[in-house]
Amino acid sequence: MSFGKESLGREYDDQEVICHQGEAGDRMFVLQTGQAVVIREDEGTDTIIDTLEKGDVFGEMAIFDKQPRSATVRAQGKARVLTLDKRTFLKRVHEDPSLAFQVLKKMSLRIRSLHQQIDTLSREK
């Protein structure tokens, strides 16, 4: 998914937090280079729930629902991340409507994966 020049993003060092679970969110992110891990914090225990690669979008739910962040995302090694606020995202969608489809496709894949995880966990009980 392309949102512009890679030089526009911010570089994060290894283990640096890109966004925190529970914080207010008003922007989404695109991982331009490197990797990041998605961590769910629950009662003092951190669980890695996903690994993000170049081109992955995260934090997009904040643009749509204005709810607190559902997870923490931390750089794994050096990573460059582009940040898009709602206004910029909508402008980009206006310029290229297929962008909205791409984001929805990623969200749909994430939901399917979560459903599979829930199904697996419910069978283990």
SERO-4910 file (N, C-alpha, C, O; in steps of 0.05 Angstrom, whole numbers):
BEGIN
 pado doro    nc1    nc2    nc3   cac1   cac2   cac3    cc1    cc2    cc3    oc1    oc2    oc3
  Met    A     17    -23      0      0      0      0     18     25      0     35     28     18
  Ser    A     15     42    -19     32     65    -22     18     90    -14     -3     96    -24
  Phe    A     31    105      4     19    130     13     37    154      8     31    177     16
  Gly    A     59    150     -5     76    173    -11    106    165     -7    113    142     -5
  Lys    A    122    185     -7    151    181     -5    159    169     22    148    177     43
  Glu    A    177    150     22    186    138     47    200    158     65    199    154     89
  Ser    A    212    178     54    227    197     70    208    214     89    218    228    106
  Leu    A    182    212     84    163    227    101    158    215    128    149    228    146
  Gly    A    163    189    130    158    175    155    177    182    177    198    195    173
  Arg    A    171    172    201    188    176    224    203    149    230    190    128    227
  Glu    A    228    151    237    243    126    243    241    120    272    244    138    289
  Tyr    A    237     95    279    235     85    306    258     66    311    265     50    293
  Asp    A    270     67    335    291     48    343    279     22    352    255     21    358
  Asp    A    296      2    354    287    -24    364    273    -22    391    284     -9    409
  Gln    A    250    -34    394    234    -34    418    220     -8    425    206     -6    445
  Glu    A    223     13    408    210     38    413    180     35    407    172     24    387
  Val    A    164     46    425    135     44    422    125     64    401    132     88    403
  Ile    A    109     55    383     98     71    362     71     82    371     65    106    367
  Cys    A     55     65    384     30     74    396     24     55    420     31     32    420
  His    A     10     67    440      4     52    465    -25     43    467    -43     58    459
  Gln    A    -29     19    476    -56      9    482    -68     29    503    -56     37    522
  Gly    A    -94     35    498   -108     52    516   -107     82    511   -124     97    520
  Glu    A    -87     91    495    -85    119    489   -106    127    468   -115    111    452
  Ala    A   -113    153    468   -132    163    448   -118    161    421    -95    168    418
  Gly    A   -133    154    401   -122    152    374   -137    169    355   -162    169    355
  Asp    A   -123    183    338   -136    200    317   -121    197    291   -125    214    273
  Arg    A   -104    177    289    -88    173    265    -82    144    260    -84    128    279
  Met    A    -75    138    236    -67    110    229    -38    111    220    -26    132    217
  Phe    A    -26     87    217      2     85    211      6     65    188    -10     47    184
  Val    A     27     70    173     36     51    152     65     45    157     82     63    159
  Leu    A     72     19    159     99     11    164    113     12    137    108     -5    119
  Gln    A    132     30    134    146     34    108    170     16    105    175      6     84
  Thr    A    185     13    127    208     -6    127    210    -19    154    201     -8    174
  Gly    A    222    -42    155    226    -56    180    202    -73    189    185    -80    173
  Gln    A    202    -79    215    180    -95    226    172    -83    252    186    -66    264
  Ala    A    148    -91    261    137    -82    287    120   -105    298    111   -122    283
  Val    A    117   -105    324    100   -125    337     76   -111    350     78    -89    361
  Val    A     54   -125    349     29   -116    361     26   -131    387     27   -156    388
  Ile    A     24   -116    409     24   -128    436     -2   -120    450    -10    -97    451
  Arg    A    -15   -140    462    -39   -136    478    -30   -138    507    -19   -159    516
  Glu    A    -35   -117    523    -27   -116    551    -52   -122    568    -73   -109    565
  Asp    A    -50   -143    585    -73   -150    601    -63   -159    629    -49   -179    632
  Glu    A    -70   -143    649    -63   -149    677    -34   -155    681    -26   -174    694
  Gly    A    -17   -137    669     12   -140    673     26   -160    655     50   -163    656
  Thr    A     11   -173    637     22   -193    619     20   -182    591     -1   -173    582
  Asp    A     43   -183    577     44   -175    549     43   -199    531     58   -218    535
  Thr    A     25   -199    511     22   -221    492     25   -209    464     11   -191    456
  Ile    A     44   -220    449     48   -212    421     26   -225    405     23   -250    404
  Ile    A     10   -208    392    -13   -219    377     -9   -218    346    -24   -231    331
  Asp    A     11   -203    338     17   -202    309     44   -190    304     55   -175    321
  Thr    A     55   -196    281     80   -183    272     73   -169    246     61   -180    228
  Leu    A     81   -144    244     75   -127    221    100   -125    204    123   -124    213
  Glu    A     96   -124    178    117   -123    158    113    -97    141     93    -84    143
  Lys    A    134    -91    125    132    -69    107    106    -69     91     98    -89     80
  Gly    A     93    -45     91     68    -42     76     43    -47     93     21    -40     85
  Asp    A     46    -58    117     23    -63    134     12    -37    146     28    -18    153
  Val    A    -14    -36    149    -28    -13    160    -37    -21    188    -45    -44    193
  Phe    A    -35     -2    207    -45     -8    234    -55     18    247    -48     40    238
  Gly    A    -72     15    267    -83     38    280   -106     51    265   -115     73    273
  Glu    A   -115     38    244   -135     50    227   -162     52    240   -179     69    233
  Met    A   -167     35    260   -194     36    273   -198     63    287   -221     72    289
  Ala    A   -176     76    296   -179    102    309   -191    123    290   -204    141    299
  Ile    A   -186    120    264   -197    140    245   -227    136    243   -242    155    239
  Phe    A   -237    111    247   -265    106    243   -281    108    269   -304    117    268
  Asp    A   -270     99    291   -287     97    315   -279    115    339   -294    116    359
  Lys    A   -256    128    337   -246    146    358   -246    133    386   -248    146    406
  Gln    A   -242    107    387   -239     92    412   -209     91    420   -192     95    403
  Pro    A   -204     85    445   -175     83    454   -162     60    438   -176     41    430
  Arg    A   -136     61    435   -121     41    420   -125     14    434   -124     12    459
  Ser    A   -129     -7    418   -134    -34    429   -109    -50    434   -110    -71    446
  Ala    A    -86    -40    425    -61    -54    429    -38    -34    427    -41    -11    418
  Thr    A    -14    -43    437     10    -28    434     25    -39    410     25    -63    405
  Val    A     38    -21    395     55    -29    373     83    -19    378     87      5    384
  Arg    A    102    -37    376    130    -31    382    148    -40    359    144    -61    347
  Ala    A    167    -22    352    186    -29    330    202    -53    338    210    -57    361
  Gln    A    207    -70    318    224    -93    322    248    -89    303    246    -95    279
  Gly    A    270    -80    314    292    -70    298    285    -41    290    265    -30    299
  Lys    A    301    -30    272    294     -3    262    270     -4    244    268    -23    228
  Ala    A    253     15    246    229     16    229    222     45    222    226     63    238
  Arg    A    213     48    197    203     75    189    173     73    185    163     55    172
  Val    A    159     92    198    130     91    198    118    118    189    127    139    199
  Leu    A     99    116    171     85    140    161     59    143    178     45    123    182
  Thr    A     53    167    187     29    172    202     10    188    186     17    208    172
  Leu    A    -16    180    186    -37    194    171    -60    200    190    -71    183    203
  Asp    A    -67    226    191    -90    233    207   -115    229    189   -113    223    165
  Lys    A   -138    233    201   -163    227    187   -166    245    162   -174    235    140
  Arg    A   -160    270    164   -162    288    141   -144    279    118   -153    279     95
  Thr    A   -119    272    124   -101    263    103   -110    237     91   -109    234     66
  Phe    A   -119    219    108   -130    193     97   -153    198     78   -154    186     57
  Leu    A   -172    214     87   -196    220     70   -188    233     43   -199    228     22
  Lys    A   -168    251     45   -158    264     20   -146    243      2   -151    244    -23
  Arg    A   -131    225     13   -118    204     -4   -140    186    -16   -137    177    -39
  Val    A   -160    179      0   -182    163    -10   -197    177    -33   -204    165    -53
  His    A   -200    203    -30   -213    219    -51   -197    218    -77   -208    215    -99
  Glu    A   -170    219    -74   -152    218    -97   -151    190   -109   -148    187   -134
  Asp    A   -152    170    -92   -150    142   -101   -170    125    -85   -162    114    -64
  Pro    A   -195    122    -94   -215    107    -79   -207     78    -74   -218     66    -55
  Ser    A   -190     67    -90   -182     39    -84   -167     36    -58   -165     15    -47
  Leu    A   -157     59    -48   -143     59    -22   -162     50      0   -154     35     18
  Ala    A   -186     59      0   -206     51     20   -211     21     18   -213      8     39
  Phe    A   -212     11     -6   -216    -18     -9   -192    -33      2   -196    -54     16
  Gln    A   -168    -24     -2   -144    -37      8   -144    -38     39   -138    -58     51
  Val    A   -152    -15     51   -153    -15     81   -175    -33     91   -170    -48    110
  Leu    A   -198    -33     78   -220    -51     86   -212    -80     83   -220    -97     99
  Lys    A   -198    -86     62   -188   -114     57   -170   -123     80   -173   -145     90
  Lys    A   -151   -105     88   -133   -112    110   -149   -116    136   -143   -135    151
  Met    A   -169    -99    141   -185   -102    165   -201   -128    164   -203   -141    184
  Ser    A   -211   -135    141   -227   -159    138   -209   -184    143   -217   -202    157
  Leu    A   -185   -184    133   -166   -206    138   -160   -208    168   -157   -230    178
  Arg    A   -157   -185    181   -151   -186    210   -175   -197    225   -171   -213    244
  Ile    A   -199   -190    217   -223   -200    231   -225   -230    227   -231   -245    245
  Arg    A   -220   -240    202   -221   -269    197   -200   -284    215   -206   -305    226
  Ser    A   -177   -272    217   -156   -285    233   -165   -286    262   -160   -306    276
  Leu    A   -177   -265    272   -187   -264    300   -209   -285    304   -210   -298    325
  His    A   -226   -288    285   -247   -308    286   -235   -336    288   -244   -353    304
  Gln    A   -215   -341    272   -201   -367    273   -188   -372    301   -189   -394    311
  Gln    A   -176   -351    312   -164   -353    338   -185   -359    360   -180   -376    377
  Ile    A   -208   -345    358   -229   -350    377   -240   -378    375   -245   -392    395
  Asp    A   -243   -388    350   -253   -415    346   -233   -435    357   -242   -454    370
  Thr    A   -208   -431    353   -187   -449    363   -188   -449    394   -187   -470    406
  Leu    A   -189   -426    406   -190   -424    435   -215   -437    447   -214   -450    468
  Ser    A   -238   -433    434   -263   -445    444   -263   -475    442   -275   -488    459
  Arg    A   -248   -486    423   -247   -516    420   -228   -527    441   -230   -551    448
  Glu    A   -209   -511    451   -190   -520    471   -202   -522    499   -190   -535    517
  Lys    A   -225   -511    503   -237   -511    530   -249   -537    537   -260   -541    558
***
